[in-house]
């Protein structure tokens, strides 16, 4: 998985807090944030660049 820039990680955490996302579920959302660009880059779909 690719590293998420610190500023993006902070913005993501703030968004989750605003949406009252349960702390236990945030881990899965952060994992998706790391996984998605890596997946797109390997499988040539939009959003991977």
PQR file of N, CA, C, O and H, with PARSE charges and radii, in Angstrom:
ATOM      1  N   UNK A   1       0.829  -1.185   0.000 -0.4000 1.5000
ATOM      2  CA  UNK A   1       0.000   0.000   0.000 -0.0000 2.0000
ATOM      3  C   UNK A   1       0.871   1.245   0.000  0.5500 1.7000
ATOM      4  O   UNK A   1       1.987   1.248   0.519 -0.5500 1.4000
ATOM      5  N   UNK A   2       0.346   2.275  -0.580 -0.4000 1.5000
ATOM      6  CA  UNK A   2       1.066   3.539  -0.655 -0.0000 2.0000
ATOM      7  C   UNK A   2       0.907   4.330   0.643  0.5500 1.7000
ATOM      8  O   UNK A   2      -0.085   4.180   1.357 -0.5500 1.4000
ATOM      9  H   UNK A   2      -0.561   2.273  -1.002  0.4000 1.0000
ATOM     10  N   UNK A   3       1.884   5.161   0.932 -0.4000 1.5000
ATOM     11  CA  UNK A   3       1.804   6.028   2.105 -0.0000 2.0000
ATOM     12  C   UNK A   3       0.849   7.188   1.811  0.5500 1.7000
ATOM     13  O   UNK A   3       0.840   7.742   0.712 -0.5500 1.4000
ATOM     14  H   UNK A   3       2.690   5.282   0.352  0.4000 1.0000
ATOM     15  N   UNK A   4       0.058   7.536   2.805 -0.4000 1.5000
ATOM     16  CA  UNK A   4      -0.875   8.654   2.673 -0.0000 2.0000
ATOM     17  C   UNK A   4      -0.169   9.907   3.193  0.5500 1.7000
ATOM     18  O   UNK A   4       0.379   9.884   4.295 -0.5500 1.4000
ATOM     19  H   UNK A   4       0.065   7.086   3.698  0.4000 1.0000
ATOM     20  N   UNK A   5      -0.171  10.982   2.435 -0.4000 1.5000
ATOM     21  CA  UNK A   5       0.450  12.223   2.912 -0.0000 2.0000
ATOM     22  C   UNK A   5      -0.181  12.658   4.246  0.5500 1.7000
ATOM     23  O   UNK A   5      -1.395  12.547   4.415 -0.5500 1.4000
ATOM     24  H   UNK A   5      -0.616  11.000   1.540  0.4000 1.0000
ATOM     25  N   UNK A   6       0.628  13.150   5.186 -0.4000 1.5000
ATOM     26  CA  UNK A   6       0.118  13.522   6.511 -0.0000 2.0000
ATOM     27  C   UNK A   6      -1.056  14.500   6.465  0.5500 1.7000
ATOM     28  O   UNK A   6      -1.999  14.362   7.244 -0.5500 1.4000
ATOM     29  H   UNK A   6       1.614  13.240   5.049  0.4000 1.0000
ATOM     30  N   UNK A   7      -1.016  15.474   5.578 -0.4000 1.5000
ATOM     31  CA  UNK A   7      -2.111  16.443   5.498 -0.0000 2.0000
ATOM     32  C   UNK A   7      -3.420  15.756   5.087  0.5500 1.7000
ATOM     33  O   UNK A   7      -4.482  16.062   5.630 -0.5500 1.4000
ATOM     34  H   UNK A   7      -0.250  15.586   4.945  0.4000 1.0000
ATOM     35  N   UNK A   8      -3.341  14.844   4.141 -0.4000 1.5000
ATOM     36  CA  UNK A   8      -4.530  14.111   3.717 -0.0000 2.0000
ATOM     37  C   UNK A   8      -5.064  13.248   4.859  0.5500 1.7000
ATOM     38  O   UNK A   8      -6.276  13.168   5.058 -0.5500 1.4000
ATOM     39  H   UNK A   8      -2.478  14.595   3.700  0.4000 1.0000
ATOM     40  N   UNK A   9      -4.179  12.608   5.602 -0.4000 1.5000
ATOM     41  CA  UNK A   9      -4.597  11.789   6.745 -0.0000 2.0000
ATOM     42  C   UNK A   9      -5.299  12.649   7.797  0.5500 1.7000
ATOM     43  O   UNK A   9      -6.303  12.220   8.365 -0.5500 1.4000
ATOM     44  H   UNK A   9      -3.195  12.673   5.441  0.4000 1.0000
ATOM     45  N   UNK A  10      -4.792  13.847   8.065 -0.4000 1.5000
ATOM     46  CA  UNK A  10      -5.435  14.745   9.031 -0.0000 2.0000
ATOM     47  C   UNK A  10      -6.813  15.166   8.551  0.5500 1.7000
ATOM     48  O   UNK A  10      -7.769  15.190   9.327 -0.5500 1.4000
ATOM     49  H   UNK A  10      -3.976  14.195   7.603  0.4000 1.0000
ATOM     50  N   UNK A  11      -6.914  15.497   7.280 -0.4000 1.5000
ATOM     51  CA  UNK A  11      -8.212  15.904   6.724 -0.0000 2.0000
ATOM     52  C   UNK A  11      -9.214  14.752   6.775  0.5500 1.7000
ATOM     53  O   UNK A  11     -10.390  14.958   7.071 -0.5500 1.4000
ATOM     54  H   UNK A  11      -6.139  15.478   6.649  0.4000 1.0000
ATOM     55  N   UNK A  12      -8.746  13.550   6.486 -0.4000 1.5000
ATOM     56  CA  UNK A  12      -9.606  12.368   6.542 -0.0000 2.0000
ATOM     57  C   UNK A  12     -10.099  12.137   7.969  0.5500 1.7000
ATOM     58  O   UNK A  12     -11.282  11.869   8.179 -0.5500 1.4000
ATOM     59  H   UNK A  12      -7.790  13.382   6.246  0.4000 1.0000
ATOM     60  N   UNK A  13      -9.208  12.237   8.940 -0.4000 1.5000
ATOM     61  CA  UNK A  13      -9.585  12.035  10.340 -0.0000 2.0000
ATOM     62  C   UNK A  13     -10.602  13.088  10.779  0.5500 1.7000
ATOM     63  O   UNK A  13     -11.546  12.767  11.500 -0.5500 1.4000
ATOM     64  H   UNK A  13      -8.247  12.454   8.768  0.4000 1.0000
ATOM     65  N   UNK A  14     -10.425  14.323  10.358 -0.4000 1.5000
ATOM     66  CA  UNK A  14     -11.370  15.394  10.694 -0.0000 2.0000
ATOM     67  C   UNK A  14     -12.737  15.108  10.072  0.5500 1.7000
ATOM     68  O   UNK A  14     -13.765  15.329  10.712 -0.5500 1.4000
ATOM     69  H   UNK A  14      -9.658  14.583   9.772  0.4000 1.0000
ATOM     70  N   UNK A  15     -12.756  14.624   8.845 -0.4000 1.5000
ATOM     71  CA  UNK A  15     -14.018  14.286   8.189 -0.0000 2.0000
ATOM     72  C   UNK A  15     -14.744  13.176   8.932  0.5500 1.7000
ATOM     73  O   UNK A  15     -15.958  13.239   9.128 -0.5500 1.4000
ATOM     74  H   UNK A  15     -11.920  14.444   8.325  0.4000 1.0000
ATOM     75  N   UNK A  16     -13.997  12.160   9.344 -0.4000 1.5000
ATOM     76  CA  UNK A  16     -14.603  11.050  10.076 -0.0000 2.0000
ATOM     77  C   UNK A  16     -15.167  11.522  11.420  0.5500 1.7000
ATOM     78  O   UNK A  16     -16.236  11.079  11.841 -0.5500 1.4000
ATOM     79  H   UNK A  16     -13.011  12.109   9.185  0.4000 1.0000
ATOM     80  N   UNK A  17     -14.447  12.414  12.080 -0.4000 1.5000
ATOM     81  CA  UNK A  17     -14.912  12.944  13.362 -0.0000 2.0000
ATOM     82  C   UNK A  17     -16.193  13.753  13.165  0.5500 1.7000
ATOM     83  O   UNK A  17     -17.123  13.641  13.964 -0.5500 1.4000
ATOM     84  H   UNK A  17     -13.579  12.773  11.738  0.4000 1.0000
ATOM     85  N   UNK A  18     -16.249  14.561  12.117 -0.4000 1.5000
ATOM     86  CA  UNK A  18     -17.454  15.351  11.842 -0.0000 2.0000
ATOM     87  C   UNK A  18     -18.662  14.459  11.570  0.5500 1.7000
ATOM     88  O   UNK A  18     -19.792  14.807  11.912 -0.5500 1.4000
ATOM     89  H   UNK A  18     -15.494  14.652  11.468  0.4000 1.0000
ATOM     90  N   UNK A  19     -18.415  13.322  10.962 -0.4000 1.5000
ATOM     91  CA  UNK A  19     -19.500  12.397  10.631 -0.0000 2.0000
ATOM     92  C   UNK A  19     -19.821  11.450  11.788  0.5500 1.7000
ATOM     93  O   UNK A  19     -20.648  10.549  11.646 -0.5500 1.4000
ATOM     94  H   UNK A  19     -17.497  13.039  10.685  0.4000 1.0000
ATOM     95  N   UNK A  20     -19.170  11.654  12.924 -0.4000 1.5000
ATOM     96  CA  UNK A  20     -19.372  10.799  14.109 -0.0000 2.0000
ATOM     97  C   UNK A  20     -19.110   9.326  13.810  0.5500 1.7000
ATOM     98  O   UNK A  20     -19.805   8.442  14.313 -0.5500 1.4000
ATOM     99  H   UNK A  20     -18.498  12.385  13.039  0.4000 1.0000
ATOM    100  N   UNK A  21     -18.101   9.080  12.988 -0.4000 1.5000
ATOM    101  CA  UNK A  21     -17.723   7.704  12.662 -0.0000 2.0000
ATOM    102  C   UNK A  21     -17.188   7.037  13.932  0.5500 1.7000
ATOM    103  O   UNK A  21     -16.346   7.603  14.631 -0.5500 1.4000
ATOM    104  H   UNK A  21     -17.537   9.798  12.580  0.4000 1.0000
ATOM    105  N   UNK A  22     -17.677   5.845  14.221 -0.4000 1.5000
ATOM    106  CA  UNK A  22     -17.231   5.095  15.390 -0.0000 2.0000
ATOM    107  C   UNK A  22     -15.731   4.841  15.274  0.5500 1.7000
ATOM    108  O   UNK A  22     -15.239   4.460  14.212 -0.5500 1.4000
ATOM    109  H   UNK A  22     -18.360   5.386  13.653  0.4000 1.0000
ATOM    110  N   UNK A  23     -15.013   5.054  16.367 -0.4000 1.5000
ATOM    111  CA  UNK A  23     -13.553   4.938  16.353 -0.0000 2.0000
ATOM    112  C   UNK A  23     -13.084   3.595  15.791  0.5500 1.7000
ATOM    113  O   UNK A  23     -12.110   3.558  15.040 -0.5500 1.4000
ATOM    114  H   UNK A  23     -15.412   5.364  17.230  0.4000 1.0000
ATOM    115  N   UNK A  24     -13.744   2.506  16.132 -0.4000 1.5000
ATOM    116  CA  UNK A  24     -13.364   1.185  15.631 -0.0000 2.0000
ATOM    117  C   UNK A  24     -13.503   1.056  14.124  0.5500 1.7000
ATOM    118  O   UNK A  24     -12.783   0.272  13.507 -0.5500 1.4000
ATOM    119  H   UNK A  24     -14.536   2.535  16.743  0.4000 1.0000
ATOM    120  N   UNK A  25     -14.406   1.803  13.524 -0.4000 1.5000
ATOM    121  CA  UNK A  25     -14.603   1.753  12.075 -0.0000 2.0000
ATOM    122  C   UNK A  25     -13.612   2.632  11.332  0.5500 1.7000
ATOM    123  O   UNK A  25     -13.378   2.423  10.142 -0.5500 1.4000
ATOM    124  H   UNK A  25     -14.991   2.441  14.025  0.4000 1.0000
ATOM    125  N   UNK A  26     -13.029   3.609  12.007 -0.4000 1.5000
ATOM    126  CA  UNK A  26     -12.088   4.521  11.345 -0.0000 2.0000
ATOM    127  C   UNK A  26     -10.884   3.786  10.792  0.5500 1.7000
ATOM    128  O   UNK A  26     -10.345   4.167   9.752 -0.5500 1.4000
ATOM    129  H   UNK A  26     -13.220   3.779  12.973  0.4000 1.0000
ATOM    130  N   UNK A  27     -10.457   2.736  11.479 -0.4000 1.5000
ATOM    131  CA  UNK A  27      -9.310   1.956  11.030 -0.0000 2.0000
ATOM    132  C   UNK A  27      -9.558   1.423   9.615  0.5500 1.7000
ATOM    133  O   UNK A  27      -8.662   1.451   8.772 -0.5500 1.4000
ATOM    134  H   UNK A  27     -10.895   2.427  12.323  0.4000 1.0000
ATOM    135  N   UNK A  28     -10.771   0.942   9.361 -0.4000 1.5000
ATOM    136  CA  UNK A  28     -11.095   0.391   8.047 -0.0000 2.0000
ATOM    137  C   UNK A  28     -11.121   1.480   6.983  0.5500 1.7000
ATOM    138  O   UNK A  28     -10.704   1.258   5.846 -0.5500 1.4000
ATOM    139  H   UNK A  28     -11.500   0.920  10.045  0.4000 1.0000
ATOM    140  N   UNK A  29     -11.609   2.649   7.356 -0.4000 1.5000
ATOM    141  CA  UNK A  29     -11.648   3.757   6.414 -0.0000 2.0000
ATOM    142  C   UNK A  29     -10.234   4.217   6.055  0.5500 1.7000
ATOM    143  O   UNK A  29      -9.955   4.516   4.894 -0.5500 1.4000
ATOM    144  H   UNK A  29     -11.948   2.829   8.279  0.4000 1.0000
ATOM    145  N   UNK A  30      -9.346   4.274   7.045 -0.4000 1.5000
ATOM    146  CA  UNK A  30      -7.951   4.655   6.781 -0.0000 2.0000
ATOM    147  C   UNK A  30      -7.256   3.606   5.919  0.5500 1.7000
ATOM    148  O   UNK A  30      -6.444   3.944   5.057 -0.5500 1.4000
ATOM    149  H   UNK A  30      -9.572   4.031   7.988  0.4000 1.0000
ATOM    150  N   UNK A  31      -7.573   2.338   6.149 -0.4000 1.5000
ATOM    151  CA  UNK A  31      -6.977   1.279   5.336 -0.0000 2.0000
ATOM    152  C   UNK A  31      -7.419   1.437   3.883  0.5500 1.7000
ATOM    153  O   UNK A  31      -6.608   1.303   2.967 -0.5500 1.4000
ATOM    154  H   UNK A  31      -8.233   2.063   6.849  0.4000 1.0000
ATOM    155  N   UNK A  32      -8.696   1.718   3.674 -0.4000 1.5000
ATOM    156  CA  UNK A  32      -9.204   1.922   2.321 -0.0000 2.0000
ATOM    157  C   UNK A  32      -8.498   3.105   1.659  0.5500 1.7000
ATOM    158  O   UNK A  32      -8.160   3.049   0.476 -0.5500 1.4000
ATOM    159  H   UNK A  32      -9.355   1.826   4.419  0.4000 1.0000
ATOM    160  N   UNK A  33      -8.276   4.174   2.427 -0.4000 1.5000
ATOM    161  CA  UNK A  33      -7.609   5.364   1.890 -0.0000 2.0000
ATOM    162  C   UNK A  33      -6.205   5.025   1.382  0.5500 1.7000
ATOM    163  O   UNK A  33      -5.748   5.606   0.398 -0.5500 1.4000
ATOM    164  H   UNK A  33      -8.549   4.219   3.388  0.4000 1.0000
ATOM    165  N   UNK A  34      -5.525   4.099   2.038 -0.4000 1.5000
ATOM    166  CA  UNK A  34      -4.191   3.673   1.576 -0.0000 2.0000
ATOM    167  C   UNK A  34      -4.290   2.694   0.406  0.5500 1.7000
ATOM    168  O   UNK A  34      -3.468   2.723  -0.510 -0.5500 1.4000
ATOM    169  H   UNK A  34      -5.895   3.627   2.838  0.4000 1.0000
ATOM    170  N   UNK A  35      -5.287   1.842   0.446 -0.4000 1.5000
ATOM    171  CA  UNK A  35      -5.403   0.770  -0.534 -0.0000 2.0000
ATOM    172  C   UNK A  35      -5.880   1.250  -1.903  0.5500 1.7000
ATOM    173  O   UNK A  35      -5.368   0.791  -2.923 -0.5500 1.4000
ATOM    174  H   UNK A  35      -5.955   1.818   1.190  0.4000 1.0000
ATOM    175  N   UNK A  36      -6.841   2.155  -1.944 -0.4000 1.5000
ATOM    176  CA  UNK A  36      -7.490   2.534  -3.194 -0.0000 2.0000
ATOM    177  C   UNK A  36      -6.526   3.066  -4.267  0.5500 1.7000
ATOM    178  O   UNK A  36      -6.553   2.566  -5.392 -0.5500 1.4000
ATOM    179  H   UNK A  36      -7.257   2.528  -1.115  0.4000 1.0000
ATOM    180  N   UNK A  37      -5.672   4.063  -3.965 -0.4000 1.5000
ATOM    181  CA  UNK A  37      -4.761   4.544  -5.025 -0.0000 2.0000
ATOM    182  C   UNK A  37      -3.790   3.455  -5.504  0.5500 1.7000
ATOM    183  O   UNK A  37      -3.432   3.414  -6.681 -0.5500 1.4000
ATOM    184  H   UNK A  37      -5.649   4.470  -3.051  0.4000 1.0000
ATOM    185  N   UNK A  38      -3.367   2.576  -4.589 -0.4000 1.5000
ATOM    186  CA  UNK A  38      -2.474   1.487  -4.958 -0.0000 2.0000
ATOM    187  C   UNK A  38      -3.185   0.531  -5.915  0.5500 1.7000
ATOM    188  O   UNK A  38      -2.617   0.129  -6.931 -0.5500 1.4000
ATOM    189  H   UNK A  38      -3.657   2.609  -3.633  0.4000 1.0000
ATOM    190  N   UNK A  39      -4.422   0.169  -5.591 -0.4000 1.5000
ATOM    191  CA  UNK A  39      -5.211  -0.708  -6.443 -0.0000 2.0000
ATOM    192  C   UNK A  39      -5.414  -0.084  -7.826  0.5500 1.7000
ATOM    193  O   UNK A  39      -5.227  -0.741  -8.850 -0.5500 1.4000
ATOM    194  H   UNK A  39      -4.883   0.495  -4.766  0.4000 1.0000
ATOM    195  N   UNK A  40      -5.797   1.185  -7.835 -0.4000 1.5000
ATOM    196  CA  UNK A  40      -6.046   1.867  -9.113 -0.0000 2.0000
ATOM    197  C   UNK A  40      -4.788   1.937  -9.965  0.5500 1.7000
ATOM    198  O   UNK A  40      -4.844   1.750 -11.181 -0.5500 1.4000
ATOM    199  H   UNK A  40      -5.948   1.719  -7.003  0.4000 1.0000
ATOM    200  N   UNK A  41      -3.658   2.205  -9.330 -0.4000 1.5000
ATOM    201  CA  UNK A  41      -2.401   2.274 -10.069 -0.0000 2.0000
ATOM    202  C   UNK A  41      -2.018   0.942 -10.690  0.5500 1.7000
ATOM    203  O   UNK A  41      -1.438   0.904 -11.775 -0.5500 1.4000
ATOM    204  H   UNK A  41      -3.612   2.356  -8.342  0.4000 1.0000
ATOM    205  N   UNK A  42      -2.336  -0.146 -10.011 -0.4000 1.5000
ATOM    206  CA  UNK A  42      -1.991  -1.468 -10.522 -0.0000 2.0000
ATOM    207  C   UNK A  42      -2.982  -1.974 -11.562  0.5500 1.7000
ATOM    208  O   UNK A  42      -2.628  -2.790 -12.412 -0.5500 1.4000
ATOM    209  H   UNK A  42      -2.807  -0.115  -9.130  0.4000 1.0000
ATOM    210  N   UNK A  43      -4.219  -1.494 -11.498 -0.4000 1.5000
ATOM    211  CA  UNK A  43      -5.258  -2.034 -12.365 -0.0000 2.0000
ATOM    212  C   UNK A  43      -5.804  -1.003 -13.356  0.5500 1.7000
ATOM    213  O   UNK A  43      -6.850  -1.214 -13.969 -0.5500 1.4000
ATOM    214  H   UNK A  43      -4.506  -0.831 -10.807  0.4000 1.0000
ATOM    215  N   UNK A  44      -5.092   0.105 -13.505 -0.4000 1.5000
ATOM    216  CA  UNK A  44      -5.368   1.105 -14.539 -0.0000 2.0000
ATOM    217  C   UNK A  44      -6.793   1.666 -14.519  0.5500 1.7000
ATOM    218  O   UNK A  44      -7.412   1.825 -15.571 -0.5500 1.4000
ATOM    219  H   UNK A  44      -4.242   0.277 -13.007  0.4000 1.0000
ATOM    220  N   UNK A  45      -7.294   1.956 -13.369 -0.4000 1.5000
ATOM    221  CA  UNK A  45      -8.620   2.592 -13.329 -0.0000 2.0000
ATOM    222  C   UNK A  45      -8.451   4.064 -12.944  0.5500 1.7000
ATOM    223  O   UNK A  45      -7.382   4.479 -12.497 -0.5500 1.4000
ATOM    224  H   UNK A  45      -6.792   1.828 -12.515  0.4000 1.0000
ATOM    225  N   UNK A  46      -9.515   4.844 -13.123 -0.4000 1.5000
ATOM    226  CA  UNK A  46      -9.475   6.281 -12.807 -0.0000 2.0000
ATOM    227  C   UNK A  46      -9.154   6.488 -11.332  0.5500 1.7000
ATOM    228  O   UNK A  46      -9.562   5.690 -10.488 -0.5500 1.4000
ATOM    229  H   UNK A  46     -10.384   4.508 -13.486  0.4000 1.0000
ATOM    230  N   UNK A  47      -8.433   7.547 -11.022 -0.4000 1.5000
ATOM    231  CA  UNK A  47      -8.137   7.908  -9.643 -0.0000 2.0000
ATOM    232  C   UNK A  47      -6.817   7.399  -9.126  0.5500 1.7000
ATOM    233  O   UNK A  47      -6.430   7.746  -8.010 -0.5500 1.4000
ATOM    234  H   UNK A  47      -8.103   8.195 -11.708  0.4000 1.0000
ATOM    235  N   UNK A  48      -6.116   6.598  -9.882 -0.4000 1.5000
ATOM    236  CA  UNK A  48      -4.870   6.024  -9.411 -0.0000 2.0000
ATOM    237  C   UNK A  48      -3.673   6.942  -9.601  0.5500 1.7000
ATOM    238  O   UNK A  48      -2.585   6.627  -9.119 -0.5500 1.4000
ATOM    239  H   UNK A  48      -6.430   6.316 -10.789  0.4000 1.0000
ATOM    240  N   UNK A  49      -3.837   8.046 -10.274 -0.4000 1.5000
ATOM    241  CA  UNK A  49      -2.712   8.942 -10.541 -0.0000 2.0000
ATOM    242  C   UNK A  49      -2.780  10.157  -9.680  0.5500 1.7000
ATOM    243  O   UNK A  49      -1.912  11.025  -9.767 -0.5500 1.4000
ATOM    244  H   UNK A  49      -4.721   8.301 -10.666  0.4000 1.0000
TER
END
